[in-house]
Amino acid sequence: MKYKLIHKTEYKYAEAVNNYHSLLCLTPRSLPDQLCKNFTINISPEPSQIIDRKDFYGNTTHYFSLHSPHKTLTVLTTAMVERLVDANGSLFLPSEESFEMARQRLLGDRAMKISLLEYMLPSPMVKWDQEVREFARDCFQEDMPLYECVKTLCSKIYNQFDFVPDFTTVHTPIKEVLAARKGVCQDFSHLAIACIRSFGFAARYVSGYLETLPPPGKQKLQGSDASHAWISVYIPDHGWCDFDPTNNVVPGERHIVTAWGRDYSDVPPLKGIIFSYGKHTLSVEVDVIPV
């Protein structure tokens, strides 16, 4: 599948902003099964320069600053992305390594544990306690394949939680999401990661896009797609394996990877510092268009 990605972010300020510094994390990653081409950034007002670099996790980021008064900031990115699928279909066979076998391998392989440690420890937005661990306990059976344990956890989150936009913010703690049994993809991914890490395994947060399909006979509305989030779990005999707890699916060609990190705080699409006062409004429009 080939897609054209369009991501538009617009800030409107009540009072003029005189200085603004921002970091973008919007460039889709190039991976063995994903190619990113023709990535462009258009910013208004136009900065004097845009500096790109790779962050600690290998994600491409772009930094820019503005030093003239403005009341509107628009960031528009576009890219062409191709998702590759083996002509013979998926040759992936889910791991049969049990929860206990995987746990013992991580305990016994010091080099492996050191390489994964940052994805096993608490991070700024992923912390857990006994209540979080108890929620997931029935999903993690010692003789059950670890891969199936994670699938069972994602299915439990999918079945017991309601997807409710705007119920949470990026700062809503996992415990509140667990108590309310509602949230969005970011919340469900953070909860799943907390559960998995609570049992001693490595899990990372993946940000990107998901092509959404319109109702039968209807055209998809422009801007109707949204940034998406899912998780990737390290299965010792397979490596990193992706899971989407929001939709209870294994991510495929409709999932487009932008970045990954310990949690959302490592990979927000856009974060910045402004020097001003007064309120502002934010609007985000995303289109994932098959071509």
N, C-alpha and C positions, 0 to 999 in steps of 0.2 A: 504493500500500500504506500502511496505517496500522498503527502499532505502539505497544504500551505497553512502555516501558523501565523495568526495576527493577534498581537497582544497589545491593547491600548490601556494605558493608565493615565488618568487626568486628575490633578489636584486643583481646586479653586479655593483661594484664600480670601478671607474677609478684609485683611490688611496686607499691604504689599510686603513681600519677602525680599530682603536685601541680600542675604547670603544663604546658599543652599549647597549641601554636600550629599551625594547619593552614591549608593552601590547597587548595581543591577545584577541579578542572577537569573537570566532569562534565555541564555543560549542553550539549545538542546545539545546533549552530549552526543559525540560520535562513538558508537559502540559496534561490536561485531555484527549485531543485528539491527543497527540504526545508523543512518547517514544523515548528517546535517549539512545543508548547502545554502549559500546565498543569504546568510544571516545579516540583517541590517538594523540599525538603530537610528530613529529620527526623534530629536528632542527639540521642543519649543518652550521657552526661548533657547536658541542654540548655544551650547557651551563652547568655549574656545578649544577644548580638546576632550577626548574620551580615551581613557587609558584601560586597556584590557590586561588581564593576568589570570593565571590558574591559582585557585585557592588550595588549601591543604588537602582537600578531598578530590582534587583534579577537576573541579567545576570551573567553567569559564565565567569570570565576573568582569564588569565594566564600571569604572569610577568616573564621575564627572562632577563639576562644581559650577555654580552660577553666582555672579557677583554684581548683578544689576537688578533693580527693583522689578518684581513681576507679581501678578495676582493669579496667574494660571500657569500650570506646568503640565505639559503633555509629553508622555514617553510612548512612542510607537515602535514596536519591534515586529519584524517579519522574518520568516525562514521557510525554507523548503526542507522537508524531512521525509526520508524513505525508510519504512520499516520492512526489514527483510525476513522472509519465511523460507525455510528449506523446501525445495521443490518436491521432496518426498514426504513432506509433512513433518511434524515434530518427532524427533528421535529421542526426546527426553523421557527417561524412565524415572519416576519418582523414587527417591531414596528409600531403602528398606532398613536403614540403620536405626535402631531403636533409640528412644529417648535416653535410656541408661547408657547404651554403648556410646552415643554421641557425647554425653556428659563426661564419661570416663576418658574419652579421647581428648577433650578439652582440658581436663584436669591433668592428664599425663603428658601432653605435648606443650611444653613451655613456650616454644617459638610460635606456635599457632595462637596460643592464648595472648601473648604479647602483641601480636599483629592485630588481634581483634578487640583488645581491651577497651578502647575508646567507645566501642559499640556494645559493651557489656556493662559499663558503669552508668550510674545516674548522670543525666545531662541537664542543661538548664530547664527544659520543658518536659522531661521524662523522669519522674521519680515514682517510687512505689512504696507500699507498706503491706502489712499482712492482709488487709482487705482486698487490695488489688491482686495479690497472689492467690487468695482464696477464691476470687472470681474465676480464675483460670485453672484452678487445681484439677478439676475433673477432665480438662482437655489434655493434660500431660500425664499419661500413664507410662510406667517404666518400660513395659514390653511393647509399646506402640511405636511405630516409626516416627521419628521426630518430625518429618515432613507432614505426616498425617495429623500429628498433634497441632501443628500450626494451622493447618487447614480447618481442623475442628474448632480452634479458637476463633478464627476469622468467621466461620459459620455462626458461632455463638453470638459474636458481636453483631453480625448482620441480622440475626433473628430477634435479638433482644433489645436492640437500640433503634430509635427512629431518626431518620435523616431530617433535621429541621434547620434550614438556613437561618442565619442571624440569631440563633439561640445562644451561641457562644461567641467569644472573641478569641484572638490569637493568644490571649493571656489567661483563658479559663483553665483552672487546674483539672488534672485528670480525675481527681476525686469527685469534683462537681459533675463531670460528665457521667461518671459511673453511677452516682446517686440519681441523676435525672433520667438516665437511660435515653439520652438524645444528644445530637451534635451534628458535626459535619465530618468530611473525610479526614481533615487534619486531626480532629479529636479521636476518631476511631483508630487512626494510625498510631497516635501517641499511646493510646490505651493498649493496643496490641503489642507495641514495642515494650512498654513497661511490664506487661505480663511475661513476655518471652525473656527479658533480661532478669526478671525476678527468679527465674529458674536456672540462671547461669549461662544463657546462650546469647549470641551476638545478633542484634537486629539494628537496621538502619532505616532512616526516613528517606523516602524517595518523592521528589516533587516533579510534576510534569503536567501533561494534558491527557484528556480522554475524549475521543470523538464520541459525541452523544448523537443518538439516532432519533429523528423526529417521529411523532405518531404516524401510523400508516396513512398515506394519502396527503400528508401535510409537509410543507417545506420547512426546513430548519431556519429558525430566526437568526439573523446576524447577531453576534455577541452572545449567543445562548450557551456556547460551550464555556467551561470554566477551568481555572487551574485545578489540578487534582493532586492527590497524595495517596501513597500506598507504602508498603513496607518491603524490605528485603531481609531475609534471614539466612545466616550462615549455617548450612548443613554440611558437617565435616567431610562426608564422602562425595559431595556434589559441588560445594562452593555456594555462592550467593544465589538464593532462589526468591523470586518475587511473589507476593500475595496482596490481594486487594480486599481488605475487610469491609470496605464500604459497599462493594458490589458482590462480595462472596465469589470472586473469580480469581483465576491465575492470570495475571496480566499478559496480554498478547499484542497483536499488531495494532490495536486501537489505543494502546497506552504508549505515550511518547515521553521519554525520560529527559528532564531538564537537568536535574542535579540531585545529589544525595549528601546526607550528613547525619549527625547524631539525632537531630530533631529539626523542627521547623526553623528554630532560631539560627541554624547554620545556613539555611538556603531560602530566605524570604525573597520573592521576586524583585522587590524594591525596598530598600530601607535608606533613610536619610536623616539629616540634621538640618533644621531650619532656624534662622535667626529672625524671629518676628513675634507677633502676638495675635490673639484673636482666633476665631474658629476657622476650620477648613472643611471642605467636603471632598470625598474620594469616590471616583467611579472607575470601574474596571470592565473592559469588554474583551472577550476572547473568542476567536473563531478558529476552528479546526476544520479545514475544508479539503475533502478528498479531491485529488486532481489526476 
